[in-house]
Amino acid sequence: MLKTSLIVGPGFDRFLETVSRALASLLEAAASEGFLRIYSYPSLDSLAAASIVYSRALKLGVRVSLSVALEPPPQVFEPTVLLGFGSLNYKSNSVTSKLIAFYSGELKSIPVHGATYVDGQGSLSSMVFMALTGARDFDPTVLTAFLTGSYSGGFVDPSGRFQGLDREAFERLKSSRAPVDVVTTIKVYKPTVRDACTGIAHTLNPYYPGLTGHKDRCLELLENSGLRDVTGRPLSTLDHKALEAIVAAVTEGVRRISGVSLKRADIVSAIVVSADPRMPKDFREASDTLIYAAEHTGSLHRITATLIDLEVEYPMAEGRLEAYATRLSNIASTMKPQRVKGSPNIKIYEAPLNPQDPPTMAWRAFKLLGMVESDSIIACRVDDELAASPLQVEEALGPGGAKRLVELGMAKFEGGLLWVKKLNARQN
């Protein structure tokens, strides 16, 4: 029975060693029994952390079962890892095997015999990454999962600086000469290898109104701004003056085309990148690739499958994401989400998306264009019901948003989707 917090400060290394021993002991028990259960809350950070544990268990020859749920299992009979559950009310007779639970924030539950509860000021991915490897493992899956979890968990600020435990983990990575680097550039798709317009044309986050999906418009814009000489060079190779000139041209072009005023801080950031061919080029974009993979296929398990198979699955997902820019541009310019009735505190919009359209990408574009609020939910009609992505709900409402929606009686979680209840009438 153990509860500990991973907070950077005095005694941190001692607490980390305690957690590392507990996690190693659980994996040893799983290896002995030949089976491990992982339960993950339906957020990208939780599932990225699950991928780290899953990958390590596979290397130990352990069979793994991964379940995605809003609540932890009522009983634990086999070695089990819980990720992202804020309320654990186990009795002594409901846990008969080793259990370890990780939670980002404060976990107020009291552990029972055989259980270890870990909370902290950082992403779940950083906690698991530190506990398993000490932040000195360059395995592509583990490293990619940690960094995508940091971005999706909100522990990388808009300027690109890591926060809390994630900062400590990233600093340790850099001191160990991990194959990652940080570049300050415009937020575009693969800035270390793509020129400005190729990158912007394939960028979904942020959505560039009038330019995403339209390389020709971007080229015309830069050429008319006297920047023809930089249009063929990777963004990360440009000096500060050239970069600022492109920023000025893009923000002015977007304002003129769509009326949207982008600030420099909206489109310029420090970005973690890698030249290692086994890993993504841009880890901020990797988070979006994983969201796309899950929402396009309708399976949250696709996140783990994609991270574990970076050689085959990830390039396929990345290619589909890149090709989706034109489709997103059409969605943003032709669709208008309609508000549906529900709780006055929860804003839900119906959008006529196809089942393969990732709602998170559409919601971000709608939000930028002022069609929906930043704390709104996008739902799509499937047969006679409205379904929302828990990944989009978590991003809009914050950590635990999907669970709150269900607790309010406004949705049920089933098959990896949030099925919105009794919201068939539109508001005018």
N, C-alpha and C positions, 0 to 999 in steps of 0.2 A: 504494500500500500504506500503510494508516494504521490505527492503533488508538488510541482515545481514550476517556476516562471523563468522563461528565457528573456531576460532584460539586460541589455549591454550596460555594464558597470562593474563595481566591485563584486568579486565572487562569480562572475559570469562563466569563466572557464570551468570552475568546479561544478556549477549547476549543469553546464553542457555535458560534462563527462558523466554525470549521474544519468542524464537522459539517454546518452549514447549507450551506456551499459544496459539500461532497461530495454531499449529498442533492440540491441544486439541479442539480449537474452530471449526476447520474444521471437526473433527470427530463428534462433537456435531451436526453440521449442517447435516452431513451425517446420523446420527442416527435419526434426526428429519425428514429428507426426505426419510430415509430407503434405501439409495443407495449411493455407493461410487465408483468412477472410479480411477483406478491406471494405469498409463502409465509408462512402464519401458523400458529403453534402453537395447538391448540384450547383457548384460554382466552379469557375475555371481554376482558381487557385487551389481549391480542394482536390480537384481531379488531377492537376499537375503534381501536387504532393503525392497523390495516390500512385501516379506513374513512377515516381522515384522509388517508392516501396515495392511496387509491382516488379520493376526492373531488377532490383536487388534480389527479391525472392526467386525470380526465374533463374538468376545466376547460381542460386543455391540449390536449384533443382526442385523447388517447392511448387506445387500446384496452387494457383491463386484464384479466389472468387472475389470479384469486384461488384459491389452493389451501390447504386446511387439512390439516396433517399433523403427525405426531409428530417427524419427522426432516426436515432440509432436503434439497433435491434433490442428487443426487450430482454433477451438473455444472451449470454456468451458462453459457448461450450467448446470453442476451438480458439487457437491463437488468433487474436483479432486486433486490427488497427482501425481506429475511428478518426475521421478527419473532418473538422468543421462543425461539430455539433456542440452547441452552447449549453445544453441542459442534459446532464447525465444523472439519472436518479436510480441507480442500481442498488439492489439489496445484496447482502452477502451471499445468499443462495442463488442469485441470478447470474453470478460470474464464477465459473468453475474452471476457467483456463486463463492464461496470460492475456492481458488487455492493456493497450496503450492508446490514449486519446490525445490529439493535438487540437488546439483551438487558438485562433487569432483574436486576441483581446483578453478579457478576464473570464476565466472559467470558474464559476463559483461552486460547482458541485464538489462533494467530498468523495474521494476514491474509496472503494472497498478493497478487501484483501485480494491480492493478485493483480490489481489495477494500478496503472501509472497515468496521471493526468498532467498534461503539459500545456501551458498557455504562454503568451508572450506578446511583445510589441513588434510584430513582423508578420510577414506572410506565412501561411502554413508551409509553403514550399521551402522557405528559408529555414524554418524550424527543422523539417525533416532532412533537408540537405545538410545542415550543420550537424545534426545528431548522427547521421549515417556516415558522413565523410569528413567532418571538420572543415568543410568548404575547401577541400583540396582534391576533389575528384573531378577529372576532366572528361569523364565518360560523356559522350554527346547527349544521350537521353537525359541523364541526371542534370547536367549543366543547363540544357535547354529548358527542362521542366522548372528548375529553380528560377531562371530569368523570366520566363513567361509568367510564372506565378507571381513574381515581384511586380511586374507591370499590371497584371489583372487584379492583384490584391490591393492596389492603390498605394504601394510602398515605393513608387518612383514618381516624384512630383513632376508637374508640367515642364519644368526646365531640364528634367533628366537626372536629377539627384536622387540617390537611394536614401531611404529613411529607415530608422530603427535597426532591427536585427538584420534586415536585408542589406543595409549599408555595411555592417560588420562582415557579413558573408561575402559581399562583393569586394571589400578591401582585402580580405584574406585570399580571395581568388587572384586578385591582381598581384599580391605579394608572392604568390606561388607561380607567377608567370603563366596563368591560364591563357588559352588562345582566344582572348576577347580584348576588345579595345573600345574606347569611347570617342565618338566624333560628334561635333556640334554642326548641325546642318539642317536643311529644310526637311520636314517630315514627309518623305516620299518613299515609294516602294524601292527597296534596295539602293540606298543612296551611295554606297561604295562602288557600285558597278554600273548604275544607270545614270544617264544624263537627266537634266531637269525635266524635260518634257516627257520622256519615256517613263520616268518615275512618277510624275504627277498624273499622267494619263491612266496609270494603273493603281493609283492610291485611293483607298476607300476610307482611310482614317488618318487625317481628316478628309472629309469629302470636299473636293474643290469644285463648287458649282460652275458649270460651263466648261471646265477643264478636265475633270475626271472622266475618262472614257473618250477624250477628244484630243489626241496628241497634235493634230493639225492646228487646232485653235491655239494651243499653247505655243507651238512654234511660231505662228503668226504674231502672237502677243509679244514674245521675246524679240523677234526680229524687228517689230515696229518700235520696240523700246531700245534699239541699238545694241542688242545682246546676242547677235548672231554668232559671234566668235566663241561663246561659251555653251552653245546649245548641244554640242556633241561630246562634252566632257563630263565624267562622273561628278556628281555634286560634291562629294567629299574631297575632291582634288582642287576645288576652287578656293581662291583666297577670300578674305573677309569682304573686300570691296565688291567682288563679283557676286558673292552670295547675297549681300545686302541689296544689290541692284536687282537680282532676281526676285527677292522678297518684295521689294517695292512694286515691281512690274506685276507680280502675281496678285498681290492684295488689291492693287488698283484695277487689274483686269477682272477679278472676281466681283468687285464692287460694281463695275460698269456693266457686267454681263447679268448679274443676278440681284444686285442691290444689297448683298451680304457684305458686311464690313469685317474682314478678318484682321486681327491684330498680329503683330510680329510674334508675340508669345504663343499664339494659336498654332503657328506653323514652323517655328524654329525650336529645336531642343537638342540636348545631348542625347545620343542614342548609342546603346550597346550593340556592337557589331562583332563579327568574327570572320576571319579569312580561312578558317578550318573548313575544308570541303564537306566534312561530315555533319556540319551544323548549319542552321539558318544564317543568312548573311546579316539579318536585322532582327533582333529579338523582340522589339516592339511590334513589328509586323508579324512575328511568329505567333504572338498572342491572338491576333486577328485571324491568322490561318487556322488555328485550332478552333476558334469560335465558328468560323465558316465551315470547317469539316464537320463539326457536331450538328450545326443547324441545317446544313445542306442535306445531310443524310438522315436527320431526325434521330440521331443516336448520341447521347452524351458519352457513351463508351468509346466513341470514335476519337475522343481527345487522347485517351490512354493508348489506344491502338496506333495513333499517328505518332505520338512521342516515342513509343517503344520501337517503331519501325521508321526511323528517320531516313533510311536509305531508299525506301520504296514508297511508303504511305505518305510521308511528308511532302516529297516533290509533287505527288499527284494532287494533294490538297492545295499546295501552293500554286500550281498551274491553274487550277480551277478558280482560285481566288483572283489571280491576275486577270483571267479572262472575264471575270464578273464585273469589271469596272464599267463597261458599256451598258450592261443590263442595269446596274445601279443608277447610272445617269438617266436612263429612260424611266425608271421607277420614280426617281426624285422629281423629274420634270413633268410627269403625266399623272401620277397618282396623288390623291388627296385623302389622307386618313380621316375617318369620321369618328367623332367622340360617341361612345356608347354609354348608356345609363349604368350607374353603379354607385358605389360609395363616393360622397363628395370629396373624400380625402385621397381617393385612388383614381387617377385619370387613366382611363383605358380607351384606346382608339382601335378601330378595326381598319385594317389595310388590305386591299385586294391582292395580296401576294400569292405567288405559286407556292406549293409545298416545299420546293427546293430553294426558295429565296430565303437567305438568312435574315431574320427580322432585326437582329442587332445592327447590321449594316444599314438597313433601311431606316431604322429609328434614328441613328446618328445623323443621317442625311436630312431627314424630316426635321430634326431638332435644330440643325444648323440653319435651315431655311425658315425657321419660325413656325412650322406647322404644328409642332407638339412641344410640350414642356419637357424640361430636363428630367423630371421625375415621373414621366408618363410611361405607360406600357403599350406596346404594339401587339395586337392579337390578329390572328388570321383565321378565316373560317375553314373548318375541316368538316365536311358534311353539314350537319346542323349545329355544330358547336364552334366556339371560339377557343383557339389554342395560343398560348404565349410561351416563349422560350424562357426558361429559368435563368439562362445566362444574361439575356437582355433585362429581365426583371431585377436581377442582382446588381447590374450596372446602373440601372435607373433608380432603384430604391435603396441601394446600399446593401452591405452584408446582412444576410438574413431576410431580405426582401421577399423571396419566394415563400418562405415559411410564414411570414406575416400575412401574406395574401391568403394563404390557406386558413390560417387561424382566424381571419376576419370573415371566413365563410364565403369568400369571393371566388375561390378556385379549388380544384382538387389536383393533386400531383399524381400523374399516372403515365407510364410509358415514356418517361423523360420529358413530358410537357406539362404545363399548367393549363388545365381546362377551365376556362372562365365560366362561372355559373350565372344563369338568368340575366344575361346582358344583351338580349336580342334587339331591343329598341334603341334606335339612334337618337341622340339629342340634336336639336336644331341649332 
